[in-house]
Amino acid sequence: MQIAVASGKGGTGKTTIAVALALVAPGQVQLLDCDVEEPNAGIFLLKTRKGAQTQTSEEEITIPIPVVDEEKCTGCGACKTACKFNAIILLKKQVMIFPDLCHSCGACIMACPENAMRELPQPIGQVRETISGEMRFIQGELKIGFAMSPPLIRAVKNRAKTEMGTAKPILPETLTLIDCPPGTSCPMVTSVRGSDFVVLVTEPTPFGLHDLKLAVTTIRKMELPFGVVVNRSDVGDSRVTDWCGKEGISVLASIPDDRKVAVAYSNGGNLLSAGEKYRSLMEKLYDDIHSRVRDGKKS
């Protein structure tokens, strides 16, 4: 089962929910931090389980970027025409490539009639992995200055398909939780794609409702089942829950604005550190999601 935890905007408590669900879920669990531009799930997860840490690994991720052999290049412009991402321009028959815009599709290589282009690997970031008991944590960290995160997000998700250090597929009963990037652009879409259920975390404010609507539109277009968790539910008004009711959207849980949670976080803890009632709340949330996924697969 794969559950994605997403949000239309940053700061709603997405990582809070993802880490808490990972800690209360039974059996083998893997948590993927796909917010590769600013990953932080490991801060709250691994400190909690530091004593049980057993294995770690790290891999540099690269993507192929085209380069031009100027001796062979005739400046015909075929590569520029083939590139749909405006990553190649032609200045007086001199080809210029902008790596930050390149999607590594290989169209320019295929289009070149002189075989004057080849691809070189360009590092874009790292994938770090830690196994602690039955908990597996995989984190992507985008290289500073690199703008395109989906290739690294895909690398994180691909790593989670096999057991650590092997090509053996993970067990079918393994739960995969994905801490997604905020927003509704390509990084978020890449992260939630293929999930059995999406948890949209929001807050009861005008900004929270506005961005929740964008996230709901995106998830509906992807035809993925989803529900909403309202964080800091007592700081605003009822407009989020009212809108969800009108749209037929399930509000899976409401988490109050509790000083104990802030204190726990300031000490490097997580939601469960703030009291037993939050563990019970997260267990009920997990059971609810699990039932919805199970019933959906049956139907």
N, C-alpha and C positions, 0 to 999 in steps of 0.2 A: 504494500500500500504506500502511495506517495501523496503526501500532504504538503501543499505550499502555503506559506504564511506571507501575505502581501499587504500593501496599503497604497492608497492613492497619493499619500504625501509622507514625508519623513517625520519622525518624532511622535508617531502615534502609539508606539509600544510593540511594534512588529517583532523585534528581536526578543523582547520580554516574553511574548506568548510562545514563540518558537522554542526557546530554551526551556521554558516550563513544561511544554508538551513533551519535549525530548526526555526530560527527567522523570516524568510520571508514567510514560508509556511502558508497558511490560515487554519483556523479551528483547530481541536484538534491535537496536535503534541506530540509525545513522543520521546525523544532522549536517546539512550542507549549508555553509554560509556563502550564498551567491551574491551578496552585496559586496562585490569584489573591489569597489572603489573605496569603501570604508568598512571593512569587516570588523565586527566586534563581538560576535556571539561567543567566541572562544574565551573572552575575558570573564564572562559569567558562567560558562560551562566548565572549563578545564580547571579553574581554581577550586570549584566545588568538588571535583573528582581527582584532584592533584595526586592524592596518595595512591590511587589505583592506576595511574598512567603506566602503560606497558610498552607501546610501540609508537614510533614517529617516523615519518618519511617526508621528503620534499622533492618536487619535480619542477624544473623550469619548463614553461610552456612557450612555444614559438608558433608563429604563423608564417607562411610563405609570402614574401614580398618580391615583386618583379624588379629586375634591374636590366638596363639596356647595354648591349655591346655596341658602342658607338662606331666601331670599325665595320660592323655588318649593317647597321641601321641606315636606311635610305631616306628616312623622314617621310614615309608615305602617309602616315597618319592612321593606318589600319587599327593600331592598338587604341588610339584615342577614340575612334568611332565605336570600337567594341566595348569600351569601359562605360558602364551605365552609372557609375558613381562619381564621375568627374574627378577621378584620381590621376588622370593623365592629360597633359596639355601639350600642344605643339607650338614651339616658338621658332620660326624660320627654319623649319625642318629639324629642330632639335627637340627631342622628347624629354619632358620633365615629369617625374612621378612624385606624387604626394602620398607617402606611406600612411599618414593618418586617415586618409580617405579610402584607402584600398581595402576591399572586402575579400581579397585572396580567392577570387572566383576562378582565376586562370583564363578568363576570356581573352585577355591581351596576348597571352602566350600562344593561344591557338590561332589568333587572328594574324599574327605577324608572318608575312610571306617570306621573310629573309631569315627566320629563326634567330633573330637578333635579341631576343629576350629570354631570360632565365629567372628562376626564383631562388632567393636566398632566405634562410630562416631568420626571423626577427623576434627576439624575446619580447613577450608582452606581460609576463608576470609569473607567479609561482602558485602551485597547488600544494598545500601542506595538509598532512593527514596524521591524526592521532587516534589510537585505539586505547580505550580505558574500560576494561571489563567487557560488558556487552554494548558499550557505547562507542560509536565510531564518529569522529568529527573530521569533516573535510572543509577546508577553507581556501578560497581563491583570493589572491592579493595582486591587484593590477599594478603594473610598473608605473612609477611616477612619470607623468608627461604623455602617457598613452591614453587616447581618448575612447577607444572602442573596446567595450567590455564583453559583448556576447561571445566571442571566441573563447575567452577564459571561463565564462560561465558554463559553456558547453563542455569544456575540459573537466570542470568540477563534477558535473552531472555524469559524464562518461566514466570518471574514476569510481563513482559510487555504484556502477553496474557490476563491478567485479570485486572479489575479495582482495584485501590489501596485499600487494606484492605478487598477485597471481592473475591469471586470465580466467579463473573459475568464477562463474556467475554467483551473485549473492543469493542467499536462500529466499525462496518466494515469500516467506512469512516476515521477512525483514521490513521494518517500518522506515521509510525515508521521509524526513522532514526538511523542507527547504526554506531557509530564511532569505526572502527575495529582496531585491533592491526596491526602494520606494518609487512611486510614480507609475505611469502607464506606457512608457516608451519601450524600445527594443529590449533593454536589459530585463525588465519585469516580464515581458512576454516570453523571452527565452527561458526564464527561470520557471514560470508556471506551466509551460507547455508539457503535456504528457502527465499531468497530475490527476489523481483520482478525486481530489477535493481541494478547494482553495478557501482559506480563512482570510477574510478581509478585515483588517484591524483599523478602526477609526476612532474619532473622538467627537463628543456632542457639541461641536462648534460650527459656525458658518463655513470656515475653511474645511473642516473635517467632512461635512456633508457635501460640499462642492466636489472635493477630490474623491470621495466615496462614489459619487455618481459616475465620475470618469472611470474609476476602477471597475464598477459593476458593468458599465457598457463594454469595456474591454473583455472581461471574463465571459460575458454573455455571447459576444461575437466568437469567442473561442469555444463556446458550447461546453464549458466546464461547470460542474456542480460547485456551489459555494454557499457560504454563510458569513455572517458579520459578528465580530466581537467589538463591543463598545468599551474602550478604555477610558479611565477617569470619568466614569459615567455621571458623576454628580457635580461636575464643574460647569456644565452648560445647560441646555434645555432639552426638550423631547423631540426636536425636529428630526434627528437622525432616526430614532425608533418609529416616529410617525411616518416618515417617508418609507422606511423598510416595510411597515405594515401595509401601506398603499401599494407597494411594488411586489408584495408577496415574498419578501426576503426574510429568511429566518435569522433572528438575533440569537446567536448561540450562547453568549455569555456577556455579562456586564461587570466590569471591574471598577471599584470605587477609587477615588483619589485619596490614597492612604499614605500618611507620613511614614508609616513603618516600611512601606515599599521603597520610598526614597532613601531611608536610612540603610536598608539592606543593600541597595545599589551603591551607595556611597562607600560601603565597606567591601565592595567587590562581590556581593552576593547576587541572588536572583529573586524572582517573585516568590518562590517557595520558602525562602529565608525569612519572609515577612510574617509568616504565621501558618498554622495548620489549615486554616480555612481556605487559604489559597491553593494548597495542595488538593484539598477536596474539590475546589472549583475546577482546577485543571484536569483532575481525573474525570469529573463529569463531562467536561468539554471533550476530552479524548474519547470517552465512551460514546458520546453523541455523534461525533464525526465518524467513528468506526462503524456505528450502526447505519449511518446514512450511506457510507461507501458500500458496506455489505449488502444493504437492501437495494442500492442502485445497481450493483453487479448482478443481483438475482433477477431484477426486472429487465 
